[in-house]
């Protein structure tokens, strides 16, 4: 919930050419990278290696 409101606030003050990265760790034991590029949000989730 807080991340979505933060992303909306960032959308209001950024231009098409801006690039923003948000790093989240630990997120349910995973690493998440959320990126804003060309006014589109992308999320990459990196899971730990299986033992």
PyMOL Python script that loads the backbone (N, CA, C, O; Angstrom):
from pymol import cmd

cmd.read_pdbstr("""\
ATOM      1  N   UNK A   1       0.822  -1.196   0.000  1.00  0.00           N
ATOM      2  CA  UNK A   1       0.000   0.000   0.000  1.00  0.00           C
ATOM      3  C   UNK A   1       0.861   1.254   0.000  1.00  0.00           C
ATOM      4  O   UNK A   1       0.611   2.185  -0.765  1.00  0.00           O
ATOM      5  N   UNK A   2       1.871   1.278   0.854  1.00  0.00           N
ATOM      6  CA  UNK A   2       2.720   2.465   0.912  1.00  0.00           C
ATOM      7  C   UNK A   2       3.562   2.599  -0.349  1.00  0.00           C
ATOM      8  O   UNK A   2       3.826   3.711  -0.807  1.00  0.00           O
ATOM      9  N   UNK A   3       3.986   1.465  -0.913  1.00  0.00           N
ATOM     10  CA  UNK A   3       4.776   1.519  -2.137  1.00  0.00           C
ATOM     11  C   UNK A   3       3.948   2.064  -3.284  1.00  0.00           C
ATOM     12  O   UNK A   3       4.451   2.862  -4.076  1.00  0.00           O
ATOM     13  N   UNK A   4       2.701   1.657  -3.394  1.00  0.00           N
ATOM     14  CA  UNK A   4       1.866   2.149  -4.493  1.00  0.00           C
ATOM     15  C   UNK A   4       1.615   3.650  -4.369  1.00  0.00           C
ATOM     16  O   UNK A   4       1.591   4.351  -5.381  1.00  0.00           O
ATOM     17  N   UNK A   5       1.428   4.151  -3.160  1.00  0.00           N
ATOM     18  CA  UNK A   5       1.234   5.599  -3.004  1.00  0.00           C
ATOM     19  C   UNK A   5       2.541   6.349  -3.277  1.00  0.00           C
ATOM     20  O   UNK A   5       2.517   7.450  -3.828  1.00  0.00           O
ATOM     21  N   UNK A   6       3.680   5.762  -2.897  1.00  0.00           N
ATOM     22  CA  UNK A   6       4.971   6.365  -3.215  1.00  0.00           C
ATOM     23  C   UNK A   6       5.177   6.424  -4.724  1.00  0.00           C
ATOM     24  O   UNK A   6       5.651   7.435  -5.243  1.00  0.00           O
ATOM     25  N   UNK A   7       4.827   5.355  -5.430  1.00  0.00           N
ATOM     26  CA  UNK A   7       4.970   5.332  -6.884  1.00  0.00           C
ATOM     27  C   UNK A   7       4.088   6.387  -7.542  1.00  0.00           C
ATOM     28  O   UNK A   7       4.505   7.015  -8.516  1.00  0.00           O
ATOM     29  N   UNK A   8       2.879   6.592  -7.030  1.00  0.00           N
ATOM     30  CA  UNK A   8       1.998   7.635  -7.574  1.00  0.00           C
ATOM     31  C   UNK A   8       2.600   9.022  -7.368  1.00  0.00           C
ATOM     32  O   UNK A   8       2.544   9.867  -8.261  1.00  0.00           O
ATOM     33  N   UNK A   9       3.174   9.253  -6.189  1.00  0.00           N
ATOM     34  CA  UNK A   9       3.818  10.541  -5.916  1.00  0.00           C
ATOM     35  C   UNK A   9       5.006  10.760  -6.856  1.00  0.00           C
ATOM     36  O   UNK A   9       5.200  11.861  -7.372  1.00  0.00           O
ATOM     37  N   UNK A  10       5.793   9.716  -7.074  1.00  0.00           N
ATOM     38  CA  UNK A  10       6.942   9.814  -7.982  1.00  0.00           C
ATOM     39  C   UNK A  10       6.467  10.089  -9.402  1.00  0.00           C
ATOM     40  O   UNK A  10       7.088  10.882 -10.110  1.00  0.00           O
ATOM     41  N   UNK A  11       5.379   9.452  -9.835  1.00  0.00           N
ATOM     42  CA  UNK A  11       4.833   9.681 -11.174  1.00  0.00           C
ATOM     43  C   UNK A  11       4.489  11.150 -11.405  1.00  0.00           C
ATOM     44  O   UNK A  11       4.643  11.660 -12.515  1.00  0.00           O
ATOM     45  N   UNK A  12       4.027  11.823 -10.368  1.00  0.00           N
ATOM     46  CA  UNK A  12       3.603  13.222 -10.498  1.00  0.00           C
ATOM     47  C   UNK A  12       4.769  14.171 -10.757  1.00  0.00           C
ATOM     48  O   UNK A  12       4.589  15.205 -11.402  1.00  0.00           O
ATOM     49  N   UNK A  13       5.955  13.837 -10.267  1.00  0.00           N
ATOM     50  CA  UNK A  13       7.079  14.777 -10.332  1.00  0.00           C
ATOM     51  C   UNK A  13       8.192  14.355 -11.297  1.00  0.00           C
ATOM     52  O   UNK A  13       9.218  15.030 -11.376  1.00  0.00           O
ATOM     53  N   UNK A  14       8.008  13.264 -12.021  1.00  0.00           N
ATOM     54  CA  UNK A  14       9.053  12.812 -12.941  1.00  0.00           C
ATOM     55  C   UNK A  14       8.637  13.030 -14.386  1.00  0.00           C
ATOM     56  O   UNK A  14       7.453  13.137 -14.703  1.00  0.00           O
ATOM     57  N   UNK A  15       9.635  13.092 -15.251  1.00  0.00           N
ATOM     58  CA  UNK A  15       9.415  13.231 -16.685  1.00  0.00           C
ATOM     59  C   UNK A  15       9.613  11.883 -17.365  1.00  0.00           C
ATOM     60  O   UNK A  15       9.984  10.896 -16.730  1.00  0.00           O
ATOM     61  N   UNK A  16       9.357  11.862 -18.673  1.00  0.00           N
ATOM     62  CA  UNK A  16       9.481  10.640 -19.467  1.00  0.00           C
ATOM     63  C   UNK A  16      10.906  10.091 -19.422  1.00  0.00           C
ATOM     64  O   UNK A  16      11.102   8.876 -19.458  1.00  0.00           O
ATOM     65  N   UNK A  17      11.893  10.966 -19.345  1.00  0.00           N
ATOM     66  CA  UNK A  17      13.292  10.545 -19.444  1.00  0.00           C
ATOM     67  C   UNK A  17      13.923  10.182 -18.099  1.00  0.00           C
ATOM     68  O   UNK A  17      15.073   9.743 -18.062  1.00  0.00           O
ATOM     69  N   UNK A  18      13.201  10.355 -17.010  1.00  0.00           N
ATOM     70  CA  UNK A  18      13.742  10.031 -15.691  1.00  0.00           C
ATOM     71  C   UNK A  18      13.753   8.521 -15.459  1.00  0.00           C
ATOM     72  O   UNK A  18      12.889   7.793 -15.948  1.00  0.00           O
ATOM     73  N   UNK A  19      14.751   8.072 -14.704  1.00  0.00           N
ATOM     74  CA  UNK A  19      14.851   6.665 -14.320  1.00  0.00           C
ATOM     75  C   UNK A  19      14.950   6.606 -12.796  1.00  0.00           C
ATOM     76  O   UNK A  19      15.804   7.259 -12.197  1.00  0.00           O
ATOM     77  N   UNK A  20      14.077   5.823 -12.181  1.00  0.00           N
ATOM     78  CA  UNK A  20      14.039   5.674 -10.727  1.00  0.00           C
ATOM     79  C   UNK A  20      14.143   4.188 -10.409  1.00  0.00           C
ATOM     80  O   UNK A  20      13.524   3.358 -11.075  1.00  0.00           O
ATOM     81  N   UNK A  21      14.936   3.856  -9.378  1.00  0.00           N
ATOM     82  CA  UNK A  21      15.027   2.466  -8.912  1.00  0.00           C
ATOM     83  C   UNK A  21      14.701   2.416  -7.433  1.00  0.00           C
ATOM     84  O   UNK A  21      15.175   3.241  -6.652  1.00  0.00           O
ATOM     85  N   UNK A  22      13.887   1.441  -7.056  1.00  0.00           N
ATOM     86  CA  UNK A  22      13.550   1.211  -5.654  1.00  0.00           C
ATOM     87  C   UNK A  22      13.993  -0.206  -5.315  1.00  0.00           C
ATOM     88  O   UNK A  22      13.537  -1.171  -5.929  1.00  0.00           O
ATOM     89  N   UNK A  23      14.884  -0.326  -4.338  1.00  0.00           N
ATOM     90  CA  UNK A  23      15.391  -1.625  -3.911  1.00  0.00           C
ATOM     91  C   UNK A  23      14.667  -2.036  -2.640  1.00  0.00           C
ATOM     92  O   UNK A  23      14.572  -1.249  -1.698  1.00  0.00           O
ATOM     93  N   UNK A  24      14.154  -3.260  -2.603  1.00  0.00           N
ATOM     94  CA  UNK A  24      13.459  -3.781  -1.433  1.00  0.00           C
ATOM     95  C   UNK A  24      14.081  -5.112  -1.022  1.00  0.00           C
ATOM     96  O   UNK A  24      14.119  -6.062  -1.804  1.00  0.00           O
ATOM     97  N   UNK A  25      14.566  -5.166   0.215  1.00  0.00           N
ATOM     98  CA  UNK A  25      15.117  -6.412   0.733  1.00  0.00           C
ATOM     99  C   UNK A  25      15.003  -6.391   2.238  1.00  0.00           C
ATOM    100  O   UNK A  25      15.261  -5.330   2.807  1.00  0.00           O
ATOM    101  N   UNK A  26      14.655  -7.417   2.928  1.00  0.00           N
ATOM    102  CA  UNK A  26      14.069  -8.641   2.382  1.00  0.00           C
ATOM    103  C   UNK A  26      12.575  -8.467   2.174  1.00  0.00           C
ATOM    104  O   UNK A  26      11.885  -7.878   3.006  1.00  0.00           O
ATOM    105  N   UNK A  27      12.104  -8.960   1.108  1.00  0.00           N
ATOM    106  CA  UNK A  27      10.682  -8.944   0.786  1.00  0.00           C
ATOM    107  C   UNK A  27      10.258 -10.397   0.693  1.00  0.00           C
ATOM    108  O   UNK A  27      10.404 -11.033  -0.351  1.00  0.00           O
ATOM    109  N   UNK A  28       9.735 -10.914   1.784  1.00  0.00           N
ATOM    110  CA  UNK A  28       9.352 -12.327   1.878  1.00  0.00           C
ATOM    111  C   UNK A  28      10.527 -13.229   1.510  1.00  0.00           C
ATOM    112  O   UNK A  28      10.359 -14.237   0.824  1.00  0.00           O
ATOM    113  N   UNK A  29      11.723 -12.851   1.979  1.00  0.00           N
ATOM    114  CA  UNK A  29      12.920 -13.640   1.722  1.00  0.00           C
ATOM    115  C   UNK A  29      13.504 -13.457   0.336  1.00  0.00           C
ATOM    116  O   UNK A  29      14.413 -14.190  -0.053  1.00  0.00           O
ATOM    117  N   UNK A  30      12.998 -12.489  -0.418  1.00  0.00           N
ATOM    118  CA  UNK A  30      13.472 -12.243  -1.774  1.00  0.00           C
ATOM    119  C   UNK A  30      13.962 -10.804  -1.892  1.00  0.00           C
ATOM    120  O   UNK A  30      13.712  -9.977  -1.015  1.00  0.00           O
ATOM    121  N   UNK A  31      14.657 -10.519  -2.978  1.00  0.00           N
ATOM    122  CA  UNK A  31      15.125  -9.179  -3.291  1.00  0.00           C
ATOM    123  C   UNK A  31      14.271  -8.656  -4.435  1.00  0.00           C
ATOM    124  O   UNK A  31      14.135  -9.322  -5.461  1.00  0.00           O
ATOM    125  N   UNK A  32      13.691  -7.466  -4.269  1.00  0.00           N
ATOM    126  CA  UNK A  32      12.842  -6.891  -5.316  1.00  0.00           C
ATOM    127  C   UNK A  32      13.450  -5.578  -5.793  1.00  0.00           C
ATOM    128  O   UNK A  32      13.897  -4.756  -4.993  1.00  0.00           O
ATOM    129  N   UNK A  33      13.457  -5.400  -7.096  1.00  0.00           N
ATOM    130  CA  UNK A  33      13.930  -4.175  -7.725  1.00  0.00           C
ATOM    131  C   UNK A  33      12.786  -3.631  -8.567  1.00  0.00           C
ATOM    132  O   UNK A  33      12.349  -4.271  -9.523  1.00  0.00           O
ATOM    133  N   UNK A  34      12.305  -2.446  -8.209  1.00  0.00           N
ATOM    134  CA  UNK A  34      11.228  -1.807  -8.946  1.00  0.00           C
ATOM    135  C   UNK A  34      11.825  -0.613  -9.677  1.00  0.00           C
ATOM    136  O   UNK A  34      12.495   0.220  -9.066  1.00  0.00           O
ATOM    137  N   UNK A  35      11.583  -0.525 -10.995  1.00  0.00           N
ATOM    138  CA  UNK A  35      12.202   0.499 -11.820  1.00  0.00           C
ATOM    139  C   UNK A  35      11.149   1.271 -12.600  1.00  0.00           C
ATOM    140  O   UNK A  35      10.220   0.688 -13.159  1.00  0.00           O
ATOM    141  N   UNK A  36      11.304   2.587 -12.629  1.00  0.00           N
ATOM    142  CA  UNK A  36      10.493   3.447 -13.487  1.00  0.00           C
ATOM    143  C   UNK A  36      11.370   3.910 -14.627  1.00  0.00           C
ATOM    144  O   UNK A  36      12.381   4.576 -14.406  1.00  0.00           O
ATOM    145  N   UNK A  37      10.995   3.564 -15.845  1.00  0.00           N
ATOM    146  CA  UNK A  37      11.735   3.979 -17.030  1.00  0.00           C
ATOM    147  C   UNK A  37      10.728   4.227 -18.135  1.00  0.00           C
ATOM    148  O   UNK A  37       9.858   3.393 -18.383  1.00  0.00           O
ATOM    149  N   UNK A  38      10.840   5.362 -18.798  1.00  0.00           N
ATOM    150  CA  UNK A  38       9.914   5.746 -19.868  1.00  0.00           C
ATOM    151  C   UNK A  38       8.467   5.729 -19.389  1.00  0.00           C
ATOM    152  O   UNK A  38       7.570   5.295 -20.112  1.00  0.00           O
ATOM    153  N   UNK A  39       8.248   6.204 -18.164  1.00  0.00           N
ATOM    154  CA  UNK A  39       6.914   6.279 -17.543  1.00  0.00           C
ATOM    155  C   UNK A  39       6.252   4.920 -17.357  1.00  0.00           C
ATOM    156  O   UNK A  39       5.026   4.847 -17.271  1.00  0.00           O
ATOM    157  N   UNK A  40       7.027   3.846 -17.292  1.00  0.00           N
ATOM    158  CA  UNK A  40       6.477   2.512 -17.057  1.00  0.00           C
ATOM    159  C   UNK A  40       7.205   1.882 -15.880  1.00  0.00           C
ATOM    160  O   UNK A  40       8.432   1.929 -15.800  1.00  0.00           O
ATOM    161  N   UNK A  41       6.447   1.298 -14.978  1.00  0.00           N
ATOM    162  CA  UNK A  41       7.007   0.623 -13.816  1.00  0.00           C
ATOM    163  C   UNK A  41       7.245  -0.843 -14.150  1.00  0.00           C
ATOM    164  O   UNK A  41       6.379  -1.504 -14.722  1.00  0.00           O
ATOM    165  N   UNK A  42       8.414  -1.345 -13.795  1.00  0.00           N
ATOM    166  CA  UNK A  42       8.767  -2.756 -13.957  1.00  0.00           C
ATOM    167  C   UNK A  42       9.253  -3.274 -12.615  1.00  0.00           C
ATOM    168  O   UNK A  42       9.872  -2.537 -11.847  1.00  0.00           O
ATOM    169  N   UNK A  43       8.976  -4.529 -12.333  1.00  0.00           N
ATOM    170  CA  UNK A  43       9.417  -5.133 -11.074  1.00  0.00           C
ATOM    171  C   UNK A  43      10.146  -6.434 -11.369  1.00  0.00           C
ATOM    172  O   UNK A  43       9.639  -7.303 -12.079  1.00  0.00           O
ATOM    173  N   UNK A  44      11.334  -6.548 -10.814  1.00  0.00           N
ATOM    174  CA  UNK A  44      12.144  -7.756 -10.952  1.00  0.00           C
ATOM    175  C   UNK A  44      12.303  -8.347  -9.559  1.00  0.00           C
ATOM    176  O   UNK A  44      12.681  -7.644  -8.622  1.00  0.00           O
ATOM    177  N   UNK A  45      12.017  -9.628  -9.425  1.00  0.00           N
ATOM    178  CA  UNK A  45      12.154 -10.311  -8.141  1.00  0.00           C
ATOM    179  C   UNK A  45      13.242 -11.367  -8.270  1.00  0.00           C
ATOM    180  O   UNK A  45      13.199 -12.219  -9.158  1.00  0.00           O
ATOM    181  N   UNK A  46      14.217 -11.298  -7.369  1.00  0.00           N
ATOM    182  CA  UNK A  46      15.318 -12.257  -7.353  1.00  0.00           C
ATOM    183  C   UNK A  46      15.121 -13.160  -6.146  1.00  0.00           C
ATOM    184  O   UNK A  46      15.093 -12.700  -5.004  1.00  0.00           O
ATOM    185  N   UNK A  47      14.987 -14.436  -6.415  1.00  0.00           N
ATOM    186  CA  UNK A  47      14.792 -15.411  -5.342  1.00  0.00           C
ATOM    187  C   UNK A  47      16.136 -16.004  -4.939  1.00  0.00           C
ATOM    188  O   UNK A  47      17.047 -16.079  -5.764  1.00  0.00           O
ATOM    189  N   UNK A  48      16.274 -16.428  -3.681  1.00  0.00           N
ATOM    190  CA  UNK A  48      17.534 -17.052  -3.258  1.00  0.00           C
ATOM    191  C   UNK A  48      17.712 -18.402  -3.953  1.00  0.00           C
ATOM    192  O   UNK A  48      16.732 -19.035  -4.345  1.00  0.00           O
ATOM    193  N   UNK A  49      18.959 -18.841  -4.105  1.00  0.00           N
ATOM    194  CA  UNK A  49      19.190 -20.138  -4.749  1.00  0.00           C
ATOM    195  C   UNK A  49      18.611 -21.276  -3.912  1.00  0.00           C
ATOM    196  O   UNK A  49      18.592 -21.224  -2.682  1.00  0.00           O
ATOM    197  N   UNK A  50      18.144 -22.293  -4.610  1.00  0.00           N
ATOM    198  CA  UNK A  50      17.594 -23.463  -3.910  1.00  0.00           C
ATOM    199  C   UNK A  50      18.731 -24.290  -3.342  1.00  0.00           C
ATOM    200  O   UNK A  50      19.738 -24.527  -4.010  1.00  0.00           O
ATOM    201  N   UNK A  51      18.564 -24.721  -2.115  1.00  0.00           N
ATOM    202  CA  UNK A  51      19.625 -25.505  -1.456  1.00  0.00           C
ATOM    203  C   UNK A  51      19.441 -26.980  -1.690  1.00  0.00           C
ATOM    204  O   UNK A  51      20.239 -27.785  -1.210  1.00  0.00           O
TER     205      UNK A  51
END
""", "prot")
cmd.dss("prot")
cmd.show_as("cartoon", "prot")
cmd.util.cbc("prot")
cmd.orient("prot")
